[in-house]
Amino acid sequence: MSEHYEVVFSCFLRDDTPAPVLAALRWHMGMDDDCPDALDQDDHPYQLLLMDDHSRLPGGDTVSLRRTVQEFTTSGKRYEWELFARKDWVDDLTLHLDTFLELIAPHIANSGYGGHIRHVYETEVKPFNFHDGTYDPVEIREIA
């Protein structure tokens, strides 16, 4: 029987995030049907952020990627890409977590919390902490 995890991404990406990265995110979310050429399908075999109508999470799955105004400056508006996803992942998908974090980490706008993973029957979350274009390793343990 598969284990289930709540996976949350809640972070801002810089406005200058390259188009291939945004295309990869749109594909992962199911907004684009074809996997982008720049994305290695060996590393990204599944669309990790597809919404599931049969999610085990209260309230279901939610995914969003949008460009938002973060502040008004004397030279105009400053934008960032808002990434939010709350997904029910089976244990097989957790094998691809590092690859997904590697995709977004270099483009995170602000260091610190960027989401978390937790087993659906546990209360402890394992946060995704981003800094300096990378992230802290996240150890996922199986529930016995």
N, C-alpha and C positions, 0 to 999 in steps of 0.2 A: 504494500500500500504506500502511496506517495505521501510525503510530508508536505505541508503547505506553509508558506511564508507570506507575511505582509511586507511588500517592498515599497518604500516611499522615496521619490526623488523630489526635493523641494529646494530649488536653487535658481540662481540667475547666471546666465552665460553672457559674456561680453557682446556688445553690439557688433564687433568685428569678427565674430565667430565665422569661420570659413563656410562657404556655401556647401561643400561636400559633407561637413559635419551636420549642418542643418538638414541636408537631404537624408543623411543616415538616420537622424532622429525622426523625421517625418515617415521614413520607411518603417522604423521600429514601432511607430504609433499606428501604422496602417493607413496613414494619409496618402501615401504613394504605394502603388502596387509593385513596382519593380525595384529590386535592390539596386542601389546606386553602384555604378562601376567602380568608384573609388573605395567601396567597402569590401573587404575581404570576406567572402561568404564562409570560408573555413573558420574565421574568427567570430562571425556573426551569422550563424546558421538559422536563427529564429528571430522573428519580430517580437522582441521582449516586452513591448508596451502595448500590445493589442488589447483592447477592452474585451472582457469575457462576460457574456450575459449570465454565466453560471458561476460567477465569482463567489467564494465562500466568505468574503468580507462583508460586514454590515455596511450597507450603502453602496456596495458594488465597487467596481473598478472605475477610476477616473484618470484621464490623461489630458494634458494641455501643454501646448507650446505656442507662445505668442510674444510678439515684440511689444514692450510696454515702456512708457515714459517713466524714468526713475527720478528725474529732477529737472528743474528749469534753471538754466544758468544764464549768465549775461550773453553768452554766445549762442544760446538756443536750448533746445531740449536734449537731454542725454537719455539714450535708449539702452535697454538690455533685453535679452531673450529670457523669458520666464518659463522654466520647465517645472511642471508639476505632474506627478504621476503617483497614484496609489493603486497597487496591483496585487493580486493573488498569484503567487508564483509557486509552482511545484518544485520539488527539490532538484529535478533535472535542470531547470533554468538557472539555478544558483551557480551552476558551473560556469556560466557566462557573465556573471556579475563583474568580475575584474575587467574583462574586455570592454564592457559597457562603461565602467568607471574610467578606464583609460581613454575612451573616446571623448568624454566630456571634461575630464579634469583639467586639461591645458587651457580650457576656455571659461572656467568658472570666474565670475566677476569678483566675488568676495570670498576670502578664506573663511573656513569654519564649517559649521553644519551644512550638509547638503542633502540630507535624507537619512533613511535607516532601513534595516531589515530586522524582522523578528519572527520567530515561529508563532503561528496563529494561536497556540495554546500557552504561550509564555508571555510574561510581562516585560522582560528585559529586552531592550532594543540595542542593536549594534549600529551606531551612527556611522555615516559616511562623512568623514572630515577631510575637507579639501584645503590645500595650501601649496603655494609655489609651483602650480601646474601639475600637481600630483595629488595623491590621497593616502590616508593611513590604511594599512591592510585591515580587512574585515574578516574575522574568523567566524565561520558558521559551523556550529556543532549540531550534530543530529540528536534528536530527542530519543531517548531509549524507551 
